[in-house]
Amino acid sequence: MVRLIPVEQKGQTVWIEDAPKQCAEGHDQLTPSHGACPVCEEPVRLWRCQAEGCPASTQYDDEHRHYGRRNLQP
C-alpha cells in the first residue's frame, strides 16, 4: 500500500508519497508508475529505474498483498 505523508512546505501542509529513494542497485533515478503485479496480475504501484542497464529495473510496492485474479491466499 502506498502511503501519503503530510509535510509542511512554505507554511502549508502538502502530501508526499512514501516512495523508495533508490533502486536495489543504489540508483536514484526512479520514476513512479502503475502496472500489473507479476505474481497475481492485480494493479500495483511500482517504480522503474531509469539508469541505463540497471538489473533491478522495476521495484514494486513492498506492502502489496497477492489476493487477485489468480485466487492466491496470503
Order of alpha helices (4+ residues) and beta strands (2+ residues): beta-beta-beta-beta-beta
